[in-house]
Amino acid sequence: MYRIVKAERFSPQTFLWEIDAPDVARAAEAGHFVMLRLDEAGERIPLTVADYDRERGTVTVVVQALGRTTREMRDNFDEGDEFADFVGPLGLPQHIGEVGHVVLVGGGLGVAPVFPQLRAFKEAGNRTTCIVGFRNADLVFWGDKLRQYADELIVCTDDGSAGRPGFVTGALQELLEREKPDLVIAIGPMPMMQACTETTRPFGVSTKVSLNTIMVDGTGMCGSCRVTVGNEVKFACVDGPDFDAHQIDFKELLARQKRFKTQEQQANADLDHVCSLEELLVKQGKRTYKKYSALERTQVPMPEREAAERATTFDEVNLGYDWAAALRESERCIQCIKPTCIEGCPVRIDIPRFIRHLLLRDVDGAVDAIHESSPFPSVCGRVCPQESQCEAQCVLVKAKMQPVAIGRLERFVGDHAAQRPVPQLEFERKAGRVAVVGSGPGGLACAADLIKLGAEVTVYEALHVVGGVLRYGIPSFRLPRDIIEREVKRLRDAGVRFETNKVIGKTFTIEQLTAKMGFDAVFIAAGAGAPSFLGIPGESAGQVYSANEFLTRVNLMGGDRFPYRDTPIGIGQRVVVIGAGNTAMDCLRTSRRLGAAEVRCVYRRSEAEAPARVEELRHAKEEGVVFSFLHGPVEVLLNEAGDVRGLRAQKMALGEPDARGRRTPTPLDEFVDFECDTVIYALGTQANPIVGRATRGLGLDRRGYIAADAVTQATNLTGVFAGGDIVTGGATVILAMAAGRRAARAIGAWLLGDRAQWPPTPEAVAEFVPPTPLATSDAVTPNA
């Protein structure tokens, strides 16, 4: 990274940067140029060296804000800021010698690069005349700087508001008529340099111009900067930028300079749109800035792999928005005054604010807005059921339009934001030591918030990797492993400590954590875990899996790569999965990827009652899964060897709605046998008993789940909190995260407040004001 040590504005369009670049400053000479790039998405642009200071190690460039990059330099960067790349010096330096009378002509921005050549020629013993031109007096700069080395300085302005009225060519013409100089050097806009060339041609005066042509690399590789000089093709980046002006084919050069004009106009129009949005939404604070009639009625489609291809690979199915799609979808958000979408988000992300940043092309600001409420935008953007939560509350639904694709935009932001250093926060008062049991979404969300409150956090995980259900329960074609690792690494860098292969209730007990090990509080987020079965004949056969076992063998242990990995998974050619939730869809689609020729879903209700996300059902169908709705399993059929040969199911009809509103399946006197080699139960989970059995006095409900307050997540044991599936039963990733966040706030309120009162009251938690960090220690940059 390169730092701007000085930024100076000459006019609304023209500005100066002095850049800390010792290596470039040490080698720079008059006539050199550099290549600058702002960030990973930026273009490389050539800038002529306006000055250099070898002792300070700085290089000066003067820039005119014309295109997208230079406007971004002007508007978004200031003194002290850093940018990505600064390459140089490049090109050939001007040949400086004692030639006699040298006239240097600068037009507009070209005045700046005239200076080092003017200085060099003067110091070489030449007589120097400097002619500089500007549109008006307000744009004049560096007059005093030029006078130091010019025997005569002629300032021209187009409107006559300063110096000599008219163009620089008029002043040059008068000088040529008065006397014949030995050398003329012109630097500025291409038409101005061509005009100077034609002015000197009749007088036979040696003339050079410095060509600032379109470049990509600046090192002679691409050929973009080619120019015809004396019927020979030259490259401005290595043969120039200074050439004999009378030999240049200006007609050809001017035509080449226009080849990206259309694209540049589009980019400038886009930038103007962003600026107008910033004025409206940020500076003026206006909302509901669009009428419904101006919106696209449907969501921008999510790109995805073709079904035939994806059914054979564990590569991610949904490919994610690109920039164009994300910005197009973000334009559908009207930034309403009372955003109901926030109420639909279990962790209360400020959705309009993150989309507002995205509208302004500020993806880093967007991810910062999300991180205030959720540490995992890339995860939640992929696996959360937004269609039944935040998106269901979008005001566009009331207008009979599809809601804003909030989840897709959240994923885009998480995936495209820069991986910046994660600060380790310091506080005047430590909140205490907290043990988090389980590294699933609830435990990770709790840890992420606790570290922001000044707590010392250790997360204990029973498995050998961090992530819980994110790792063992969700296949990589829905949630790539590198996404999980990246999000977890942010927590490590923030100071969260992880201990794997530690089973709380076995390796350590809750009592040991709070007594001998010195933890001030414990949050239990162990997950539900224990699988459910039907109790029908034949289900104890070796080819009957629980969804947990099946998915863990594949997702966590690499069973899909057996025998190259040690964990086997055998499913045969025909698989039946019982259930129709998201976990069932994962099992069905994983079975297809493992090579099963026929994969069938058996569910006792209709498709309308299926708990799975609509997208998951659609993907499964497209990938060749067969659905048998309104069929209730009654027996796993076995052959003489005791292996699975089929599943017998009873046909069902839908009756009256149950307490949850779903119509109750009623058995019919009709049965069907489905041939299969493997049966997978995906019927939800029960409470894992390990922590409950090992923790004396811990309150449990009648189902064996830990009893905890719905607001504070506090249990009946002092200092012990619990949340997620171990409290509610099987739920979603985002609901577990919401419980983790509630617990973190309650733990902070209790640790930093009056620990004498247990449990903490909801009122005390609501009134809790999180502490403000004092400073940040050295941080590390997360991996991309």
N, C-alpha and C positions, 0 to 999 in steps of 0.2 A: 504494500500500500504506500501511496505517496501523499504527503501532507501539504496543504496550502498554507504557507506561512504568512502570506499577505494577499488580500483581495481588495481591489480598488475599482470603483465604478466611475467611468468617464462620462457616460451618458446612459439613457435608458437601454441602449442596445450594446454599448461597448464597455468592456471591463478588462481588468488586468489580474492575472494570477502570478504570484511568485511562489515557486514550487521547490520544496526541499528534495533535491536530487543530486547529491554530490558527484556521483559517477558521470552524469551527463554534463554537469557544470564544468568538471575537470577537463572534458574533451571538447566542449563546444567552441565553435569559432563563428565569425561573422558569415552569414549565408546558410548556416545549418538549419534544419528543421527537426521536429520531434513528432512522434505518434502518441496520441493520448486516448485512453479508454476509461470510461467512468466506472463500469461494473461488469458483471458477468454477461449481462444482456446487451451491453453497449457496443457501438461500432468503434472502429479505430479511425480517428480523424487526424490529418496532418496540421500542425501549427508551426509557423516559422518562429525561430528563436528571436525574441525581441531584446533580450539582454541576458547576461550570466554573471555570476559572482563566484569566482573560484574559491575565495577564502570562506565565504558563507556557505558554499555548496548549494547555491540556488540558481534556478533558471526562470526567466520571466517570459510569459507569453501574453499577448494582448488579443482578445477574442471579440468577435462581433456576433451577437445572438441572432442568427438567421434561421438555422435548421433546428431540428428537434434536440440534438445533442447539445449544441451550444446554448440553446434556451434552457435546457435542464441545468447546464453548468451555471448559468446566470441565476436561475431561480432557486435551485435546491442545494447549492454548495456555498460555503462561506469560509472565512478565515479559520483555520484550525481543523477543517474537515479533511477527510482522506478520500482518495479515489484509487482505482485498481491498478492502472498501467500507465507508464510514462517511458517511452523507448527513444533512445537517441544518444548522441546526435546523429542525424541521418543526412544523406546527400553529400555533395561536395561543397567545401567552403568557398566563399568568394576569393578569387585570386587577388591578393592585396599587394600592390607595389607602388613605386613612385612613378606615376604616369603623367603628372602635371595637374591639369584642371579637371576635377571630377564633379559632375552634376548628379545629385541623387534626388529622384522624384518619387514621392510617396502619396498615394491616394487613399483616403479613409483609413481603414485598418492597416494598410500597407505602410503607414507612417511609422509604426512600431518596429518592424523588421528593417526599416531604413537605418534606424539608429546605430546598431552595431557595425554596419558597413561604413556609415559616416564617420564613426569614431575611428575605425581601423584605417580608413584612407587618410584621415587627418593626422593620425599618429605616425603614418608612414611618410609624412612630409608633403602631402598634396595640398593644393588649394581646393577648397570645397564650397560648392553652392548647393543648398538644400531647398527644394521646392515641394511644399506639402499642400494638399487640398482637402477641404471638408465641405459638407453641404451647407453648414451654417456655423456661426460663432460658438454655439452651445456644444458643438462636437469637437472643438479644437482641444488637443492635449499634447503634452510634452514639448511645448514651445521652448521653455527654458532649457530643457535637457538637450534639445537639438542645437540651440545657440552656442552651447559650450564647444561644439566641434565644427560649426558651420561658419565659414568666412562671410557668407551671405545667406540669410534665411528669408525665403519668400513664402508667405502664407496666403493661400487662395481660398475663397469661399464662393460656393455657387451663387448664393443670394447677395453677396457683397456685404454681409453683416460684419465681417472682419477681414483685415488685410486687403489683398488685391481681389476685386470681383472677377468671377469667371473660373474656368477650369485650369488645371495645371498645364495643359497643353498650350494655352495662351501665353502663360509666363515662360514656358520652355521655348516657344516660337520666338518671343522677343529676345530672349537671351541668345538663341542661335543666330538671329539676325545681327546681334550686336557683336558677338565674338564666337569663335568656334572652340568648344571645349574638347578635351582629349577623350573623355569617356562619359557616357550617360547611363545611369542605372535606374530603371523604373520598377517599382514594386507596388502592387495594388490590385484592384479588380481587373479581370481579364480585358474588358473593353477599354479601360483606361490605359493599360500597358500597350494594347494594340495601337491606340491613338498616339501615344508617345513614340512608338516605333515608326509610324507613318510620318510623324512630325520631324524626326531626325533623319529619315531616309534621304530626302533631297539634299541635305547638307553633308552627307557622307560621314557622319559622326558615328564612331563605334558605340553601339547601344546593347545593353544587356537587360534582360527581364528575369524576374524570379517567379517561376510557375508553381502555383499552388493547385495542382491538379487533383482529380479524384484518385484516391489510393485505398488499398485494403491492408497490405502488410507493411509497405514502406521500405522493403529490403530488396526489391528487384525480383521478387518471386512471381507476382501475379500478372504484371504487364498492364494493369489498369491505367497507369499514369503515362502510357506511351504518347509520344508527340513526334511529329515529323519536323526535323531540323535539317535544312539543306538537302532534302530528298532522302534523308536517312532516318530510320526509326530510332528514337532515343527514349530512355526511361527517366522521367523527372526525378525519381527517388534515388537513382544511383549515378546518372550522368549529369544531373542538375542539382538543385532546381534552377540554377542560373544558366541561361543560354544566350547565344547571339540572336538578338531580337529580329534582325533583318533576314534571318534564315528560317524563322518559324512559320509553319503553315497555320495561321491563326483561324482561318475558316474551319479547318478540320478540328482544331482544338476546341473552339467554341461549341461546335456541334457535339463533341464528346462530353463536354461539361454539362450538357442538358439531358443526358441519357437517363437520369433518375429523377427528372423534374416532377413527373406525375406522382411517383412514390413519395417524394419529399413533400409535395403539396398535400397529399393524403395524411402524412405524418403530422404536418403542421396543423391541419384541420383537426386532427384528433387531439393534439396538444391544446389547441384553442378551446375545444370542448371540455377538456379536463379543467382548464383554467376557469371557465365559466361555471362549472360545477363547484369548484373550490370556492369561488366567490359566493355562490348561492347557498351551498350547504354548510360551509365552514365559517366563512367570514360573516355572512348575513344570518346564518343559523336557520334558514328556511327549510321546511319539510313539505311532504306531499307535493313535490315539485313537478310531478307529471300527472297528466290526465289518463284515466283508464283507456281512453280511445287511442292513446299513443303507444300502448304496450303490446308486445307480442302476447297472444292469448295462451300459448302453450310453452312449456319449458324447452330450453335448448336440449336436444337429445344427448344422452351420454354415449360417447363412442365405446364400442365393445368389440371383443374378438368374435369372429364368426363361430357359430355353434359347433360346426364339424371340427374346426381347429381346436377350440378350447376344451372339448370333451376328451382330448387326448393329452392334455398338459396341465400342470399345476400353476402355470403362469396366470397372472391376474386377468380376470375376465373384463371388468370395467377398466377402461384405459384412462379415464379422467379427462376433464376439459383441457384444451389448450388455452392460450391467452385470449384468442379471439372469442371462443365460446364462453369463457368465464366473464369477459367484459360484456358480452351480449346479454348473458343471463343476469348479471348484476344490474343492468339497465332496466330490468323488469321490476326491481324493488323501488317503490315510490317513496321510501323514506317517510312513512306515515308518522303522524304526530303521536299517536298512541299505539305503539307496536305490540300487538297481541302475540306475535311470534315468540317474544321473550318469555311470556307466561307459559308457553308450550314447551319450553326447553327445561328439562329437569335441573340443569346446572346454571341456568339463567345467563347464558351468553348474551351480550348486547349485540344482537344480530344486525340491526340496522347500522350500527357503528362500524362493525367489521366490513360490511358490504359497502358502506360509505367510503372507507379507505380504499377498497378495491376499485370502486368507481373512479377514484382519483389516481389509480395505478400505484398506490402505496401498499404493496403486499406485505411489507414488514410492519407497517402500522396496523394492518388488518390482523396479522397473527398476534401482535401484542394485545389487541382488543380481545381476541379469543382466549389467550393465555391468562387473562385476568380471571376467567371462570373455568377454563378447561385446559389441562396440560397436553391434551392429545387430539388436536384437530385432524391430523391425518388418519388416526384410528377411528374417531367418532364419525368423521365424514364418510367412512366406508361402511361401518357396521351398525350405526344407530338407525332405528326406525323413524327417521325424520317425518315420513309421510303421515304418521299417526301422532306426532308430537308438535314440533315447531311449525312444520309446513302446514299441518292441519289447521293451525290458528292464523295463517296468513290472510290478510284482508282481501287478497285477490280471489280467494275461494268464494267469498260472498258476492263478488262480481262475476261469478260463474266462469272464472279463468283458472288455469292450473296455478298452483302456488309457486312462489319463487323457489328454485331448487337450492334450498339453503344447505343441505348436506353436501351436494356436489361442489358448491362454492367453498364450504368449509374445508373439504378435502383439497381443493385447488390451492387455497391459501396455505394450508399445512405443508403441501408438497413443494410449493414454489417460493416460500419465504426463505430468505438467506439464513444459513445456519450460523448465527452470531454467537459470540461468547456468552456463556451463562454465568451471571454474577453469583458469588456466594455472599449472602447478606450478613451484615453484622448489626447487632442490636445492643442497646444500653443494658437491657436485662434479658437474660436467657429464659426461655419459656420452660425449659426442663427437657428431660429425656423421654422419648416416646417410642414404644415398640409397636410396629404394625405387623399383624399376623396375616400373611397372604399377600402376594404381589399381583393379584388380579386388578381389574379396573377400579374397584372400591378402595383397595389398599394403596394403589398408586396415586389416586386422586387425593386421598387423605394425606399421604406423604408430601405431595406437591404443595398443598396448602399449609401444612405444618411447618415446612422449611421456611415459608414466607413469614411465619409468626415468631421465628427465632428458636424453634425447637430443634433438638438433636434427634434425628430420626433414623431408626434401624428397621428395615423391612425383612421379615423372616419368611422364606419360601420353602415349602416342603419338597418341591421338585428341583431339578438341577439347573433350570433356567428361570429367568424372571419373566413374568407376564401372565401367569395363571391361565385362565380360560382363553385369553387372547392367543396364547401359544398352543395349548393342547386342544382347544375346542373349535377354533375357527381356521378353516383351511387357508393355505397360502393363496389360492386363486381368488379369495375374497379379501384377505389381509396379508400382504407380503411380509415376510419375517424381518426384512430390513427396516420396514416402517416401525415395527414394534421396537426393534433395537435402537433406532434413532430417538424415539420418544423417551425410552427408558434412560438412554445416555444423558439426555437433558437433566433428568432427575439426579443421576450420579454426579454430574458436573455441578449441580446446584448444592450438593452436599449430602444427599440421601445415601445411606449405607445399606447395602444389600447382603444378606446372608442366605445362601441357598443350601439345600439338603438339610434343613432344620425343620422338623415336624413338631409344631407346638402342641403340647399334650403328650408328646413322647420324648423328643430330645430335651425340651424344656417345658415346664408347665407355666401357666399364667401366674401362679403363685411365685415361682422362681423368678420370673421376669420382674415382678413388682417388689420382690424382697431382696434376694441375694444379688440379682443382676442390676438393681438400682434404677429401674425405669419408673418414672413418675406417673405414667399413664400407658394404657394398652388399648389399641383398636383392633378388634377381631374382625377380619374380613376374609375368613377362610373359605367362603363359597359353600354352596350346598353339597355338591359332589356326589353323594351316594345315588346310584342309578335306581330307577323304578322298573319293575317287571309286572306281568299280568297274573302270574300264578296259574297259567294254563299248561296242560300236558305237553311234554317235549321241550320246554324252553330251557332245560338244563343241558341240552346237547352242546357239544363242543363248537358247533358252527353257529351258535346263537350268541351274538355280541350285544353288549350295551353300547349306546352311542358314545359314551365316554371312553370305553376301551377301544372301540374301533377308531375313533378320531385321534386318540392319544397315540395309538400305534403308528398312525400315518403322520399326523401333524408334528408330534414331538419326537418320535423315535425313528422316523424315516422308513416305515414299513413299506412304502411304495418303492423303495430302492433295494429291498431284499432280493438276492442274498449279498449285495454289495454293502448293505448295512445289516446289522445282526438281528434286528427285530422282525420276525415274520408276520405276514398278514395273508391269510388265504380266504378267498371268497367264492371261488368257482366261477361259473358262467352266468348264474342267475341269482339275483339278490332281491330280497323283499325287506323294505324298511317300514316299520310300524310307527305311525305318527306323521303329522304334517306341519310341524313348526319349523323354525329356521334351522334347528339342529338336525331335524330329519332331512331338510333340503341339503345340508352339508354332507350328510351320510350318503344320500342318493347320488349326488353329483361327484363325490369322491369315488364311489363304487364304479361309476362310468369311467373315471380316469384310471382306475386300476385295471380296466379291461373287461369288466362284466358285460356280456352281450345283451342281457336283459335286466333292467333295474326297475322295480315296481314299488310304488308307494301305496300302502294300505292304510286307510283312515276311515273311522266309523261315522264321521259326519260328511257334509258336502264340502265342495271347494270353497263356498262362501264362508264357512266357519273355520277354515284352515288358519292357524295362527301365523303362518309364515308370511313374510313380506311378499307383496304382489310381484316384485321384481325377481325374488328368489324362485317363486313358483314358475314364472315365465322362463327364466333361465333353465330350470330343470326340464321343463317341457321341450324347449328348443334343443337341449342336449340329449334327447331321446328317452327320458324317463317316462314310464307308463304309470298312470294314476288310476287307482281303484278306490274311488270314494264310496261312502256308505257301505263299508265292509268292516265288520268287527272280528278280529282274530279270536279263534276259540281253541286251536290246537296247532302245535308245531309237529308236522308229520315226519317220522323217522323211518329209515330202512332197517334191514335186519342187523346191520353193523352198528346201529345207533346213531348214524349220521343223518343230517337234515336232508329230506327229499321234497319237502313242500310245506305250505302253510294253508290250513283250513280256515276259512272266514265265513261268517254269517252275514247275509245281506241285511241292511238296516233301512229304516225309513225315519224321517225327522218328525218328532212330535212337538210338544209345547216347549217354549223357551225355559231355560234353567235360570238360576239366580243371577248369572252373569249375562243373560240375554241371549245365549246361544241355544238353538233348538236341540232338544234332547233326542239322541238316537234311540229308536225302538226296534228290537230284533224282529225279523221276519222268519218264517219257517222255510228258509231257503239257504243252501250252503254252496260254496265253491272252493275248489282246491287250486292253489297256485303252486306250480312246480318251482322249486328253488333249491340252491345249494347252501345259502346263507340267509339268516334272519337277523336283522339289527333292530333293537328296541330304542326308539327315540321318543320316550314318553315323559320326559322331564326328570327331575331329580328329587331326592329326599335329603333331609339334614344329615350331614356327615357327623357321626357321633364322637369323634376323637376328642375335640376340645371340650364338649359338654360333659363327657364322662370323666375327664381328667381334672376338671376344675370344680372343686368342692364349693357347694353353695350357689353356683351360677344358675340364675333363673332361666328355665326353658319353658316353651309353650307345649301344648298337648301333642304337637307333631314332632317335638324334639329340636325345634329351632330355638336360637337364643332370643330371650325376651329383652327388647330394648325400646327405649322411648322413641316415638316416631319423629320427634323434633330434635332432641339432643343426641340420640343414639346411645344414651347412657344405659348400662345394665344395673342390676341390683348390687354389684360388687364395686366398692369404692375405687375409682381410677380406671375402671374397665368399661370400654365402649364397644359397640358392635354394630355392623351394618352390612348391607348387601344381601346376597342370596342366603347367607347363614341366618339371617333374621327374617327375610320376606319369603324365602323359597326362590326357585328359579325365576329370574327376571332378565332385564336387558343390561348391556354394558353401561349405558348412560344412567340408568336408575341406580346401579351400584356406585357409579361415580358421584351421583348426587348425594347418596348416603355418606360416602367418604368425605365429601365437602362439608356436610352438616356436622359430622363427627369432628372434623378438624377445627371448625369454629368453636364447637362446644368444649373441646379439649383445651384450646387456647384460652377461652374465657375462664375455664376452671383453673388451669395452671397459673395464669397471670392474675387471677382474681382471688376470691376467698375459698381456699381449698377445704375449709372446715365444713362447708355445706355440701352434702351429697344426697341425691343427685343434683347437678346444676339445673336451675330452673330455666324454662324457655325464655322467660323475661330477661334473666341475666345474660343469656346467650345473645338475645336480640340486641341488648344494649352494649355488648362488647365492642370496643373500638380496637382494631388490630394495631399493634405497635408499628412505628415508622422506622425503617432501617437507618442506621447511622451512615454506613458507607458500604462499599463493596470491596472484597479482596480480589486478588488476581483470579481471573476466570480462564477457562479453556474453551476452545472453539469446538462445538460438536461436529461429528462427522456428518457428511451429507447423506 
